[in-house]
Amino acid sequence: MDGRELKLYNARLGEAQFLRDENRFLRGDRDHFRLEYYFIKRQVNVLKARVEKLEAENSRLHQRVKELSAAPEASRENSTPDWVKPSAARRRRKKPGRKAGHPAALRPMPDRIDVHHDAPLPVDGSGRESCPRCNACLLELADHNRVVEDIIPEKVLVKCCHTRSGWCPGCRRRVESRAPDQPPAANVPHGQLGINALATAIVLRVTHRLPFRQVARVLADLPGLSICPGAIAKQVQRAAGWFAEDYDKLLLELRSSPQVYSDETGWRTNGRNGYLWALTDPRHTLYHVDKTRSGKVIVKLLGKAFGGTLVSDFYSAYAKMDCKKQKCLVHLLRELSESAQKSEAFATGMFYRQSKRLLKEMLLLKSRWDALGDSQYTSRVCRLETRLDQLTQAIYDEPHARRIGKRMLKYRKELTAFLWDKDLEGTNNAAERAIRPAVVARKISGGSRSKNGADAWAKLASLLRTARQQGKNLLETVKAMLQSKWASGMPPAMPAAP
């Protein structure tokens, strides 16, 4: 190869190396821009989706502005805010009253007549009974008895009890005589509340859920008794202390009851969150205010030796009780409905439909015990329990079905206990009805201002609701309890002499 060809060869070799280097560089640029294009495209897709969402929201807001602009100002002012609970749907209601052909349901006639009052017709100049409008002589005269039930306006009655006292060397204290309706003697520069005023204040405060200021206003407006709200609060707490023994007896009655229904709700005491527990059976109800919601509270109330059946919701604190239990089926039905609203897959699944149908059939079957007879009823209960076992032991992919299925399997024996006990209910409605007045009182007063006030409310509310369950007159019951405590010398009539 001569020099010219060698020179040409070296030139081509250098050009080829340059092209190879350029190719490698361009490939690197291509890979870099390809990766950058991928990230930019993904960001563009995200921005496109966001733009579409904002455009849809913008369109909806424009439509809402157009609707509000077209509506009159008055309708906008009267429109219901979104946070207000919507009105219930109109339902066709049956005509009030009894059906045609049945006697009317009227108030019973009073068993006595206290006052007879004559109401004569006007007479004309000749002594004949005449019409009060045109003075014409009346014909076909007849007598009628129109019974009117009224109340006597109350007034403040001030009594002065003249008592005597003496020093007892055996008891080492001064003893003072007492009138039957006289409260424990106290050396105060004003009159004490009598038995009627104190009983009325307790009933108004506890049963009718009036705040202390309203109780004071009622006593001032109706009988004309002037007393400050603080004095009423102090007297109510004092009365609750007198009834501590009756409260303990009520707790013992519930511990010996064959069925007890329990529920709990929030209750604030002096601004601190606490809880109100309610225990009830057909004849007794007990309220207890506690700072905790743990299982040790229910164990303390019913005791470790409780031998009845405890009916409650699925709150885990009730698992601390070592006794027979029944869980509320209505709570389970409510849980099924709420889960169906959250998940369409759960609502269309077999577990939801089968569980709802099974629980309703269990409640319906219990109501037909007497109509079916023991043998037929027992066979149907066994079939329902078999269906329940099959339902709880199956495996489910849907999260809500798996969660509720595990709960039903865990409380399997506590779902059907009511089917074998004629006096046991399958729901916790009794406890919820007992706790509803307390919830209303909490909404009005916001709870209690002190622990003494909370304990006093719980004791008095327990005794008054128990009296209502047993068909007693609340006012007369409170008066009888006060008379009994005052007559027994609780608290001491006078402080001991030095």
C-alpha positions, 0 to 999 in steps of 0.5 A: 500500500503506497502512501496515498492509499494509507492516508485515505485509509487512515482518514476513513478509519478516523471518520468511522471512529467519529461516527461510532462516538456520535452514534453512542452519544445520540443513543444516550440522548435518546434514552434520556429524552425517552425517560423524560418523555415518560415522566412528562406524559404521566404528569400530563395524564394526572393534570388532565384528570385533575382538569376534568374533575375541576371542570365537572365541579365547576359545572356543578357549581355553575348549575347550583349558582344558577338554581340559587339565583333563580330561586326567590330570596325568601326560599333561600332563607327558609332552605334547610342547611345540609347539616340539618337532619332531613324531614321524614318521608310522609306516610299514610297514617290511619284515622285516629280513634277506634273503628266504627261500631266500637265504644269511644275511648274516654277518660273514666269518670271520677270515683267521687264528687267533692263539691256540688254546685248549682247552676240555675237558669235566669228567671223573668219577672214572673219567676219563670225560667227564661232564655238568657238571650231573648228572654223567652219562656223555656219549655221541656225543662230537664236536669243535667249533671256536668262533672268538672275535674279541676285542681286547687291552686297551691299556696305557701303554708308556713308551719312553726313546730314547737318542740322540746329537747333534753340531754340524754346521759345514756346517748351522750347527746341532746334529743329533740321532739319532732312533728310527723312531717317536720324535716330534721331540725337545723339552726338556720335563720330561715324556714326549712323546706317542708316535705311537699316542697322538697318532694316536688322539687325532687320530682321536677328535677329528676323525673321532669328533667328541669334545671335547678333554675327552672325548678326555682321558677316553678316553685316561685310562680305556682305556690309562691315559694321563694328559694334559690337554685343553689339551695334546691341543689343542696337539698336534693343532694341531702335527700339522696344521702338519706336514700343511700340504703334504699339505693343499695337495696335496689342494687341487691334486687337487680343482682338477684333478678333472672334477667338484667338489661344493661347499657351505657352512655356518656355523662360529663361531671364538672366538665370531665367526660364520664359514663352513665350505666343503666341496669334494668329489669321489668320492676327495677332500674338502677343508674350509676355514674362512673369515670370509666367504661371498663368491664370492672364497673359492670362486675362491681355493680352485678357482682361476680356471683351474678346468676341471671342472664345479662342482655347487652350490646356487643361492647367488649366490657360485658365479656368481663361478666362470667354469667349467661349472656344474650346479645341484642339482635337489633344492634346486629341488624343495624350493623348489617344495614350500615355496612350495606350502605357503605359497601355495594358488594356487601349489600348484594352478597348472600351473607347480608340477605341470609343474615338479615332474614335469619335474625328476623325469623329468630325474633318472629319465632320467639313471639309465636312460642305459645301459638306453636306449642313446645314441640313444634317451637323446639324443632324450629329453633333447632333448624334456625340454630343449624342455619346460623352455624352454617352461616357463621362457619363459612368463609367470606372474601368481602371484608364486612361479611368476614368481620360480621361473620367472625363476630357472630361466630364469637357470640354464637351461644349468646345470639340464641339464648333468648330462644330457650327462655320464655321470659328473656328478650332478644333485644336490649330495648329495655335498657335503651328505654331506661337510658333515654330519659337520662340522655334527654336530661344530659342534653338539657343540663349538660351533665352534673356540676360535681361528683356529689350532684352526679351521685345524687341524680343517679340515686334519685333517678333510680328510685323514681324510675323504679317506683314508676315501673311498679305503678306508684305515684312518684310524689307520694312515694318520695314523701313516704320515703322522706317521712320514713327516713326522718322518723328513723332519726337519719340524719341526727336531729341535733349535733351532740353537746360538748 
